[in-house]
Amino acid sequence: MDTKDTKNKQHPAYDFTIDTKSLYIHWPFCPYKCHFCPFVALVGHDQYMPTYHQALCQELQTFIDGYQGDRHLESIFIGGGTPSTYPLDLLLELFELLKKAFIIGPETEIVIEVNPGTVTPAHLICWKQAGINRVSIGVQTIKSEVLKNFNRLHDQADVYRLLGQVTSVTENVSVDLILGLPGVSPCDWKNLLSEVVTWPIKHVSIYLLTVHEGTPLFFDVRRKRVSLASDDVIADLYSWTVEFLATHGIYRYEVSNFAKPGYASLHNKIYWQRKAYRGFGIGACSFDGHSRYRNQIILQKYLDGIQNGQSITNFSETLSVDDAHLEKVMLGLRQADGLAMTELFADRSIAQQVAGLELLKLLEQEKLLTIKHDRCLLTSKGLLVENEIVVRVTNL
Ligand code: SF4
């Protein structure tokens, strides 16, 4: 996505008539900045929390006032940042507003992202009262010296304490891990996974480490202060992980996501199925079925924009037919049930379809994908080079 501030551009307006089934609320405040973090995360800005909360509520209210679609919500995701630092009285106020404006039932997935070391018994009472029914814990690793090296101010004991705490709110607990962190050997990774399968959780998200330009990790790698595992080592560990989790009843349903049956993330599915969702807060993204939007990423600009009733969109793009097709293929192939051949070849000419089938045969021989019941599924090996495959099958 373009990261330039496009303030002089006329952005299209979010389509308020489209049924928007998911809301994302961004809480950007963090007690520390992790060295690998590419997100809009603010450290040392806690004094802005009440003002930011008021701005968030105002942004929400403007949406509520103009919205003309169905008001049943499938999911609400409070992401960050570190949403477990959201002051509890303010969080309850936010939920009051949401509950007045939308139809939120027990089937609505309401998720909060939580970091170890930031939760007290009062949080648990508040989250239950708010109706939060899924907790996503940013574990990343439990090796204390690695956590410290990356400036994450929690340790293994905090992770275990938190796992014990959150199960009083919900049994629907997910953990995030990062594969490829420097300092975590293949043996450490396997030990971590052996622990994870004994935890009271239903879902695991595993992200491959990405070195984002400008982060402390980026400079450490450039100065050769840390070295990264080779692609082959990561590929082997990823394949091992997929099999290991499956033998413990936790199945991959998307390239980075694994769940016990019935616990796949509803919120992520909205993204992957390209349904409309609306994001609130700095850097939050939205999609109305035609266009993508992103809010201001600078706190003061966001606060000023809300206060002055000006547009807070700093990026938008309206997808062409080809862009939308590319996105559909990319998101479809990431999922374990793959993509229907009819969708893969939608709007393609006969000649393109013939060339496409030839290509699929070739990729099948290379063990990168399989075709089953007219659906195209990537293998573990294929998922690791998904971007290349997407480019090949959409550039016929
Ligand atoms: S806790 Fe998450 S959002 Fe905050 S700095 Fe670390 S990785 Fe970034």
Residues whose N, C-alpha, C, O or C-beta is under 5 A from the ligand:
A	BS01	SF4	C30 Y32 K33 C34 C37 F39 A41 G80 G81 T82
